[in-house]
Each structure stands twice: as structure tokens, then as C-alpha cells.
């Protein structure tokens, strides 16, 4: 794909009130984009709009939940009303959970998929008529490194992001006839409130998100990818290394993952082996 001139592009960002979504709105506006910020919190959207406008940027907001059909239609209507159309859709809204699958609540998985997958694809569906009329149109799906290589205690979140990857690959070819590019951005650990907003936190090994990239760095990398016409972007050195090793030697990642799980559950394993030995004697 040819390079895009970001200035003047009409951009809709979901999950825009915090973290990566908020940073995307701020940075995109600084680069001359006309931003439509969508999120569930009116107060946080108001703070975002004030910051962007104070810096001379163009932004409109719409209170919307990507899991609600009427809200998805409201986002598309707001894009047409505010800017006369849409050039770039950034599907950023997402939620997560940690913990081993057997300990998880089935409803948590369904809730994650409603936002991370079904909300994303139906928001895309709602916006496609506008994107077909857009200037160098693109759909940007914010995924995750664990959407390229799943890790223990992230099964629910990983599954939702793998679904996003599959959907993105399929429609990338389908929408080529309409001139719509599909971009998948896979951040690694990012300094956001994502971990605090998780539905469940049951993982024995916690990951320190504050040691990852900043939201602004992810936003810059995402907009750079959009401008350059890239289709796949993996962020952070550790994230790129994980994907690279998994591509050529997935057994290595499996080995380390199994080893780590056994270390974390050493007492449980020892107790189970003791019970088995007692039963056999």
C-alpha cells in the first residue's frame, strides 16, 4: 500500500477514554487528523476533548459501548454528521482477564469476546459503508502479542485476540476490492490501566505493565504503520523476539512455558504425587 498523508484523515477510535485509545486520539490530532473519540465514559471523553482542543486539534466525541448495536450505529452516524464520513477506523476497545482456564468463570470468556471480538467485527460492519467512500481507507485492529503466541494464564484474552487475527486476515483480502486496508497492531506490555480494569486477575505470575511501552509510544507506532501502509506490526523487543522464536521453534516457547507453570504449581504437583504414591501403596 502507498504511504498515507495523515493530515486531514477522519479517524474513529473506540475505547478512547484511557490508555492506548486516548493516546491515539491525542497523537492523531497533533498530526492533523480529525478525530472522533468513542468510549463509555462521558466525563473522560470530555477531559480528552478539552486537552486536544487546547492544543489546536480537531476532535468530536460520542458516548458508545461497542457491545451495544444502537451505539455502534451511533458511532457511524456521528462520523458522518461531524466529518462527512470516515477514513480510518481504529478498533481499540478491549478488556482482559488472567488466570488458568479451569479456574475461570465461563461468563468472563463470553464478556471478553463480546467486546474484543464481536464488538470489533460489528463496529467494522457498521462503519464499512462509510469506509468504502473514504480517502485511503483503513481498518486498524489493536490486538496483542498474545494474539500471535498464546501464553499460560492468558487463555481467554489470547483466544479473543487470535480470533481478531483470523478475522483480519480474511477481510484483508475481501476488502481489497474496495481499496480498504486492514492493519493489525500487536502491542506487548503497555503502561496503562488495562491490568487494573481486568475482569479477573487470578494468574500466579503477574506481569508488570509499567515496565512496558508507554501508550504514547504505541500510538506513535500505530500511526506510523498507518502512514506507511503496513499490514502487520508487532511492538516491543520482547514481543518481536517471542513471535520470532515461536515462528521457527515453537517447541522452545512451549518448553519454557511448561517449566514456568510447573515452578509456580510445584507444591500442588508434589501434593498430587504424594497422594498417588499413598494410594498405590
C-alpha positions in Angstrom: 0.0 0.0 0.0 1.2 3.6 -0.7 2.1 5.9 2.1 -0.8 7.9 3.6 -0.9 11.6 4.4 -2.4 11.5 7.9 -3.3 15.2 7.9 -7.0 15.7 7.3 -7.9 12.0 7.6 -11.1 11.3 9.5 -10.4 8.8 12.3 -12.7 7.0 14.7 -11.1 5.5 17.8 -13.0 3.1 20.1 -12.0 2.7 23.7 -10.8 6.2 23.6 -11.1 7.4 27.2 -8.0 5.7 28.6 -4.7 4.1 27.7 -3.7 3.4 24.1 -7.1 4.7 22.8 -6.7 8.1 24.5 -3.1 8.4 23.3 -4.1 7.6 19.8 -6.6 10.4 19.8 -4.1 12.9 21.2 -1.3 12.0 18.8 -3.6 11.6 15.7 -5.0 15.1 16.4 -1.5 16.5 16.7 -0.7 15.0 13.2 -3.7 16.8 11.7 -6.3 14.1 11.8 -10.0 14.8 12.5 -10.7 12.6 15.5 -13.9 11.0 16.6 -13.4 9.5 20.1 -15.8 6.9 21.3 -16.0 5.4 24.8 -18.4 4.7 27.6 -17.4 7.5 29.9 -18.7 11.0 29.1 -16.5 12.7 31.8 -13.3 11.1 30.5 -14.2 11.9 26.9 -14.8 15.5 28.0 -11.3 15.7 29.5 -9.8 14.3 26.3 -11.7 16.7 24.1 -10.6 19.7 26.2 -6.9 18.6 26.0 -7.0 18.1 22.3 -8.8 21.3 21.5 -6.5 23.3 23.8 -3.6 22.0 21.7 -5.4 23.1 18.5 -6.6 19.7 17.4 -9.9 18.7 15.9 -12.0 16.2 17.9 -15.6 15.2 18.5 -16.8 12.6 20.9 -19.6 10.1 21.1 -20.6 8.0 24.2 -20.8 4.5 22.9 -20.3 0.9 24.0 -19.1 -1.4 21.2 -21.2 -4.3 22.5 -24.4 -2.4 22.0 -25.9 -2.4 18.5 -27.5 1.0 18.7 -24.2 2.5 20.0 -22.3 1.1 17.0 -24.8 2.7 14.6 -24.4 5.9 16.6 -20.7 5.9 16.1 -21.1 5.6 12.3 -23.8 8.3 12.3 -21.5 10.6 14.4 -18.7 10.2 11.9 -21.0 11.2 9.0 -22.5 14.1 11.0 -19.3 15.5 12.3 -16.9 15.0 9.4 -19.0 13.9 6.5 -17.6 10.4 6.5 -14.7 8.2 7.8 -11.3 7.3 6.5 -9.8 5.2 9.3 -11.5 3.0 11.9 -9.3 2.1 14.9 -10.8 -0.8 16.8 -9.1 -0.4 20.1 -11.7 -1.1 22.8 -10.8 -4.2 24.8 -10.9 -6.0 28.1 -9.0 -8.9 29.6 -8.6 -11.4 32.4 -5.8 -13.6 33.8 -5.8 -17.0 35.4 -5.8 -20.6 34.3 -8.7 -21.7 32.1 -10.0 -24.4 34.6 -10.4 -21.7 37.3 -12.1 -19.1 35.1 -15.8 -18.1 35.1 -17.4 -19.1 31.8 -19.2 -15.8 31.7 -15.9 -13.9 31.8 -14.9 -15.6 28.5 -18.2 -14.6 26.9 -17.8 -11.0 28.2 -14.3 -10.7 26.8 -15.4 -12.0 23.4 -18.4 -9.6 23.3 -16.0 -6.6 23.5 -12.8 -7.9 21.9 -14.2 -9.8 19.0 -18.0 -9.4 18.4 -17.9 -5.7 19.3 -14.9 -5.2 17.0 -16.4 -7.1 14.0 -19.8 -5.5 14.3 -18.3 -2.0 14.7 -16.4 -2.8 11.5 -19.6 -3.8 9.8 -21.4 -0.6 10.9 -18.6 1.5 9.5 -17.9 -0.2 6.2 -20.3 1.8 4.2 -18.5 5.0 5.2 -15.0 3.5 4.7 -15.9 2.5 1.2 -16.4 6.2 0.4 -13.3 7.2 2.4 -9.9 8.6 1.4 -7.2 5.9 1.5 -9.4 4.0 4.0 -8.1 1.6 6.6 -9.3 -0.6 9.4 -6.8 -0.8 12.3 -7.4 -3.6 14.8 -5.4 -3.3 18.0 -4.5 -6.8 19.0 -1.8 -8.1 21.3 1.5 -10.1 21.2 -0.5 -12.9 22.9 -2.8 -12.8 19.9 0.2 -14.2 17.9 1.6 -16.5 20.6 -0.6 -17.6 23.5 0.8 -17.7 27.0 -0.3 -19.6 30.1 -2.9 -17.7 32.3 -3.9 -15.6 29.4 -6.0 -18.2 27.6 -9.3 -16.2 27.5 -7.7 -12.9 26.3 -5.4 -14.7 23.9 -8.3 -16.6 22.3 -10.1 -13.4 21.7 -7.1 -11.8 20.0 -6.4 -14.9 17.9 -10.0 -14.5 16.7 -9.3 -10.9 15.8 -6.2 -12.0 13.8 -8.2 -14.6 11.8 -10.9 -12.1 11.1 -8.4 -9.5 10.0 -6.6 -11.9 7.6 -9.9 -12.9 6.0 -11.3 -9.5 5.4 -7.9 -8.1 4.3 -8.4 -9.9 1.0 -12.1 -9.4 0.9 -11.9 -5.6 1.2 -9.0 -5.3 -1.3 -11.6 -4.7 -4.0 -12.9 -1.7 -2.1 -9.4 -0.3 -1.5 -9.7 -0.7 2.3 -6.5 -1.8 4.0 -6.6 -3.9 7.2 -3.9 -3.3 9.7 -3.2 -5.4 12.8 -1.1 -3.9 15.6 0.1 -6.2 18.3 1.5 -4.3 21.4 3.4 -6.0 24.2 3.2 -4.8 27.8 2.0 -1.2 27.8 1.9 1.3 30.6 -1.9 1.6 31.0 -4.7 0.8 33.5 -5.5 -2.3 31.5 -4.4 -4.7 34.3 -6.5 -2.8 36.9 -9.6 -3.0 34.7 -9.4 -6.7 34.1 -12.5 -8.8 34.8 -10.4 -11.4 36.7 -6.8 -11.4 38.0 -6.1 -15.0 39.1 -2.6 -15.5 37.5 0.1 -16.5 40.0 2.7 -14.7 38.0 1.8 -11.1 37.5 3.3 -9.1 34.6 4.5 -5.6 35.3 2.8 -3.5 32.7 4.6 -0.4 34.0 7.8 -1.8 32.5 6.4 -1.8 29.0 5.9 0.8 26.3 4.0 4.0 27.1 0.6 4.5 25.5 2.1 7.4 23.5 4.8 5.1 22.1 2.2 2.6 21.0 0.1 5.4 19.4 3.1 6.8 17.5 4.0 3.3 16.3 0.4 2.7 15.2 0.1 5.9 13.3 3.5 5.4 11.7 2.2 2.0 10.5 -1.0 3.5 9.1 1.0 6.2 7.3 3.5 3.7 5.9 0.7 1.4 4.7 1.9 -1.6 6.7 -0.5 -4.5 7.5 1.2 -6.2 10.5 3.1 -4.5 13.3 4.4 -6.2 16.5 5.7 -3.9 19.2 8.4 -4.2 21.9 11.7 -6.1 21.5 10.5 -8.9 23.8 7.3 -9.2 21.8 9.1 -9.4 18.5 11.5 -12.0 19.9 8.6 -14.1 21.2 6.9 -14.1 17.8 10.2 -14.8 16.0 11.1 -17.8 18.2 7.6 -19.1 18.0 7.7 -19.0 14.3 10.8 -21.1 13.8 10.9 -23.1 17.1 7.6 -23.1 18.9 8.7 -26.0 21.0 11.2 -23.7 22.7 8.3 -21.4 23.9 6.3 -24.5 24.9 9.3 -25.8 26.9 9.7 -22.6 28.9 6.0 -22.1 29.4 5.6 -25.6 30.8 8.7 -25.2 33.0 7.3 -21.9 34.4 3.9 -23.4 35.2 5.5 -26.4 37.0 7.5 -24.0 39.1 4.5 -21.9 40.1 2.5 -25.0 40.9 5.3 -27.1 42.5 3.5 -27.6 45.8 0.3 -28.7 44.1 2.3 -31.1 41.9 4.2 -32.5 44.9 1.0 -33.0 46.9 -0.7 -34.8 44.0 2.2 -37.1 43.5 2.2 -37.8 47.2 -1.4 -38.8 47.1 -0.9 -41.1 44.2 2.1 -42.8 45.9 0.0 -43.3 49.0 -2.9 -44.7 47.0 -0.6 -47.1 45.2 1.0 -48.5 48.4 
